[in-house]
Amino acid sequence: MRYPRDMHGHGPTPPYANWPGGAHVAVQFVLNYEEGGENNILHGDDASEAFLADVLGAAPWPGQRHANVESMYEYGARAGFWRLHRLFTEADLPVTIYGVATALMRAPAQLAAMQEAGWEIASHGLKWVQHKDMPPDEERAQIAEAIRLHTIATGAPPRGWYTGRSSLNTIDLVSETGSFAYISDTYDDDLPYWRVHQDKPQLIIPYTLSANDMRFVTAPGFDNGEEYFQFLKDSFDCLYAEGQAGSPKMMSLGLHCRLVGQPGRFQGLRKFVDYIKTFDKVWVPTRLAIAKHWATEHPYIAPEVIPSQLDKNDFVQRYGSIFEHSPWIAERAWEGELAPANDTAIGLHFALRCQFRMASEQERLAVLNAHPDLAGKLAAAQRLTAESTAEQASVGLDALTDGERQRFTMLNTAYVDKFGFPFIIAVRDNTKESILAAFETRLKNSAEAEFATACAQVERIALLRLKAILP
């Protein structure tokens, strides 16, 4: 079974963003332009809109128009947009528009203002409707039509994409076009990342629903502009501090003309804009500018191998010797649940280790017995695995004096006589002297304690072997 979700991402050491000017944080403003593209029987839809409007408990009205909801969307186009346009143009801050294609076709004055301001206009799909139940072919056709209308309206095809009310197929379908510098239909990181679909990399610039003004009309949410400002300020302060400490991130803000364009809410946004302008190391780009920067600073580099995507034979061939002479562990790991989180040394070690721990005591004992004696007869006869040979040589066990070899032989014999399996230790963590000291100490253990110790050392050896070949 292959688990498709990526729960690892950039991991504990994300790439250094290297934002222009040494900025500690990139703050990116998105203005969603949806007014005129929402559900409406005038637009050929089955029911009225009920999402992201100031009607408490709104529900779609099949076959009917909803005068109140329509009017609220119209407020966004008639008043809210212009209030936000004045804010950002006066502050000289760039904005990315997520423009619903059919909404842009109904907004000539607003579109002209966006273009005169030099704002990026990305695609927000054909219509502002739900896609979760849409068949792939229908969604693919709507993506193509959105691109066509967007190009007619703006004069150029969109370089960025965000559906929003997306399906599980959306990112794959948009990636298949091969025409987008970025896609933003995820909420899973504070930095961009590359996602591969059909062997082609697609840049993903994650978006936000937490620092999104939709929370003015969803629960739990913001009651007023001051709460909104405080949340934005806290988010910015956290990310700015992380950037100062050497790990710059990205902060996205999602805005809607009909929501934060309302006066009381708007004041919270204005306060935030004024606040960030008091800081020096802040980059305020469009999303397209982020995409171009990331493609230059962090171009996609295909990994040599992706463990979770290997077929069984290749997987076992590569990792069957990680646990000494025990390929069945790799076989069981492959047959279990592998995911992108298992594509690093730590992740794959976890998958293999779990199978070792779930094995019977007799199976684990067999793994212990598969390990050679340290500096023993197999080493002398050069019959060790490549991994064991390199490990023993790393601390000089292949070049012992006669006296040292005699001592190792005596200790090996005493250990096997007492416990019934070879002495196992992660030699790369040790020196010749510390290994001999561990021999003496562990010979005093009970059989139960030493079995547990030996198993832990087997797991440690496996991790070190994986770290030598995987990120």
N, C-alpha and C positions, 0 to 999 in steps of 0.2 A: 504493500500500500504506500502511495506517495501522498504526503500531506502538503497541499500547495501553499499554505500561508507561510510568510516569512516572519518569524518571531525573533530573528537575530539582527537583521539590518546592518548598520555600521558597527555594532558591537560596542565594547567598552572604550575603544579609542577611535572616535570618528575622525574622518579626514579634516585637515586644517583648511577651512573655507578660503582663507586668504582674500577676503573681500577687498575691493578697491579702497585705497587710502588707509589700509590697516584697520578698517572698521571692526568694532567689537560685535556688531549685530547689523543684519540687513532687515529693515522694516519695510514690508511690502503691503500696499493698500490695494485691495480689490473692490471695485464697485460693480455689483451684479445688476445688469440692466435686463429686467424680465417683463417690464410693464408692456402689455400688448402681446405677450407670448404665452400668457398663462392659460389654464383650462377655461374654455368658454365655448358655448354652443355656437357663437359667432365664428369661432375658429375651427369649427368642425368637430369639436369634442363632444363627449356624451353628457358632460355635467359641468357645473360651475366650479371655480377654484375655491379651495378651502385651506390652503397652506400659506403660512407666513403673512397673515393679515390680522388687523386689530378687531376681529370678530371672535369673541370668546366662544369656544366650543364649536367653531364653524365646521360644517360637513358639506360635502358635494351635493348639489341639487341636480339629480338626473333630469336632463331635458329642459332645464330652466336656467335663466340668467340670475345671478345674485347681485342685486343693485348695490348693496353696501360694499361687498368685496371688490366689485369692479371699480367703484368710486375710490376705494383706498389704493388700488393699484394705479389709478389715474393720478392720485395725489403725487405718487412717486415720480411720474413723468412730468407733471405740470409744475410742481413746486420743489419736491425733495431733491430732484436731480440738480436743479439750478443752485440750490443752497450749497450742495456738496461741490458743485463745479466752482463756485466762487471761493470756497474754502481752499481747495487744492491749487487753483490757479494763483490766488493771492499769496499762498505759502510757497509757490513754485515747487510743488512736490508732484512727481509723476505718479500716475495711476494706471493700473491694468483694469480694463473693462472686461467682465465676462458678459458678452452680448448674445442674448438669444436671437437667432437669425430673424425670426418673424417679428420680434419686438423691434429690432433695428430697422426693419422695413417700414415700421409705423412711427419712426422717430427721426424725421429728417433734420429738425433743428438740433436735437440733442446729439445726433451723430456728427453733425458739422462741428459742434462745440467740442466734442471729444477729439476730433481730428485736428482742429485748430490748436488745441492744447498740447498736441503731440502725444496723447495717451496711447498706450497699446490697446488694441481691441482684439481680445481672444474670443474664441467661440464658446458659447454656453449652450450649444445644441440647437436643434431646429425649433423646438417648442419647449416651454417650461412645464413639462409633464413628467409623470412617473414612467420609468423604463423597466422596472424590475420584472414585469411579466411579458415584456416585448420580445417576440421571436428574434433571433440573431439577424436573419435576413431583413426583417423590417427595420431593426435598429441600424443595420449597416446602410440601408437605403436612406434613413433619416440623417445619418452622419454625412453622407454624400450630398444630400439636399441642403443641409446646413452650410456646408462649405461653399456650395454654389451660390446660395442667397447671400451669404456673408461677403463673398467676393464681389457680387453685384452691388451690394450696399456700400461697401467700404473702398472698393477699387483694388483690393488685394486679398488673397486667401489668408485665413488665420494661421498663426504659427503656434498658438497655444490652445489647449482644449480643457474644458471642464463641463461635464454633464450635470453633476450634482445629484439629481434624482436618478441615479445610475442603476445598471444591472450588473450581474456578475460578469457579463461579457463585454462591458463598455470599454475597459482599458485595452483589451485584446483587439477589439474591432477598430478602435481609433489608432492603435499602434500599426495595424495592418495597412493603413493608408500610406505610411512612410513619409508623411508630409508635415509632421508636427515637431517643433523644437522641444516641446514639453507637453505632458499631460498632468492634470492636477486632481484627478479623481481618487485621491487617497488622503488620509489624515494621520499617517503613521510615523512621521519623523519631523525633526527640526532642521533637516538638511535635505537637499536633493539627493537622488540616487538613480542608478541605472537598473532597468528591468529588462530582461531578455524575453522576447516573444518570437517564436519561429526563427530562432538563431539571430535575431536582429536586436540590438540594444535600443531602448527607448528611455529618454530622460523623464523621470518623475519629479515634479516639484510639489510636495505635499501641501495641502490646503488646511483650513481650520474650521471647526464648528464651535470651538470653545471661545475664541476671541472673535466671535461673529455676532452681529447685531440681531440675528434671528432669535437670540435668547431674550430679546424684549417681548417676544410673543410666544415663547415656549417655556415650559417649566422643567427644572428650576431655571430662572433667568434673572435678568436685570430689571429692577423696578423703576430705575430712573437713571439719568445721565451720570450722576455722581458715582453710583455703583459700577456703571460701565467704565468710567474713567479709572476708577481704582483698580479694577481687574486688568485693564490694559496697562496701566502703570506698573502693577506688580509683575505682570508677564514680561514687560520690557526690562524692568530692573533685574529680574532673575537672569534673563538672557544676556544683558549687557555685562553683568558680573561674570558670567561664564566666559564671555568673550575676553574680558580683561584677564581672566585666568588662563587664557590660551586656547579656548575652544569656542570660536565664534559660531553663532547659529543664525537662523532665519526666523523672523516673526511675521506671520501673515495676519491680516485683518480682513474680515469679510463684511462688506457693507451693502445695504440695499436702499435704494432711493426712497421707498415708501416707509422704511423703518427708521434708520438713523437720520433720515432726512426730516423727520419730525422735530420741531424746535427744541423741546425739552431733552430729547435724546441727543440731538446734534451738539448741544453744549458740552456733553461729555467727550465727544470726539474732538471738538475744537480744543478743549483743554489738553487732550493727549497730544495733538499736533504741536501745540505750543510747548508742551513739556519736552518732547524729544528734540526740539530745535535748540534746547539749551545744552545738548551734548555734542561733543566734537566727533567722536568715533562712531558715527551712525551713517549707514548707507541706505538711501531710500530709492530703490530701483523699481522698474517694471519687472514682471515675471520673465519676460523675454530677455531682459538684461541679465537676470540671474541665470537663465538657461545658457546664454552665450558665455558668461563667465565660467560656469561649471564645466561646460564642454571644453573650454580652454585649459582650466586649472586641473580638472579631474576627468580627462577623457576616459571613455570606456576601455578597459583592458580585460580581454577574455581570460578567465582563469584556465590554468593548464588542465585541471580536472575538477569536476563537480560531483562529489561522491553520491549525493542523493539522486543524480540523474543517470548513474551507470546501470547497465544491465547486470544481472546476477553474476554471470561468469567473470566479467571484468572487475566487478566489485570484490568478489572473493579472491581473485588473482592478486589484486592490489593490496587488500587488507586482511587476507586470510592468515598471514604470518605475524600480525600485530600481537596477538596472543599466541605464544610459542607453539608451533605445530598443532594449532587448534582452529582450522578453517571453519568448523561448524559454528563458531561464534559469529563470524562474518556472515555466514549463510543465514543465521537466524535474525541478525540485525537487518539484513536486506529484506527479509520476508516480513519484518515488522514495519513500523511507521517511520520512514525517513522523510526529512523535510529540509528546506534551506538552512534551518538552525543546526543541522548535522553536517554542514559542509566545511566546518573549521575543525582544527585539531581537537578543541574542547568538545565541540558538538558531536563529532564522530566517535570520540572516546566515550562520551556518555551513552551513545547507542550500543556500542560494543560492550561496555562495562555493565550495562543493564542486563544484557543477555548472559554475561558471565555470572552475575549475581543471582539471576533467576534460575540458573542451572542447578542440578542436583549436587549434593556434596560429593558424590562419586565422580561426576563430570568435572567438578572444580579440582578434585584431587588429581584427576588425569592431566589437567592443565599444569598443575604444579610438577607432576612427574615428567612432563614434556620438556621442562627446563633442564639444561645441562648443569653438572657440577661446575663450580667456579674453578678455573685452572685445572680441570680434570682430564680424564683420558680422551674425551671427545675433542677437547681443545688441542691436546697434544697431537691427535691424529688428524687435525684440521677438518673435523666433521661437524662443526657448529653451523648454524644458520648464519647468513651474512650479518643479520642484526646482532646476534650474540657475539660473533667474532669482533665486530666493531666496538661493541660495548665493553667487552673484556679488555680489548687492546687500549681503550681510552684511559684506563687506570694502570696500565702496565702489567696486566695479568698474563700477557703473552710473553713476558720477558722476566720471569722470576729466577731468582737464584735457586740453587739446589736446596738450600735450607728453607726458603720461603715456600717452595713447591712441596716440600715434605710437610711443612706445617699446614698448608691448605689441604693436603691429602688426609692428614690426621683429623682435621676439623670436619671435613666433608664426611668422612666415615662415621665419626661420632654423631653427627647431626642426622644422617640418614638412618643410622641404627636406632636413634631415639624417636624420630618423628615419621619415618617411612617415606619421605620425599626430600628432594635436594634443597639445600640452602639457597634461597632466592633473595636478592637485594638489587635495587636499582643502582647499578654501579656508577652510572653517570652522575649520581648525586653524591658520590663518595670518593674516598681515596683508598689506596691499598691498606693503609693503616686503619682507617675507620671501618673498613669491611672486616678486617680481622677482629677488631674490637666488638663489632656487632655479632660476629660468630660466637664469641665467648659469652656475651650477654644473653643472646637468644637461646643458647643451649640450656639455659636455666628455666625457660618458659615451660608452662604446661602444654600438653598437646593441643588443647582447644585454643589457647592464646596464640600459639605459634602458627596454627592453621590460618587463623584470622590475619596474623601479621604477614604471612607468606602471600595470602590472597591480595592484601593491600599492596604489597610490593609488585605483584604481577600487574595490577592495575596501573601502578605508577610507571612501570616499564613500558606498558602499552601507550600511555600518554606521551612519554618522552619520544617514543618511536613515531607517533603521529605528528608531534610538533616538528620533527625533522623533515616531514614531507608535505605538511599542510599549513595554511595560514593559522 
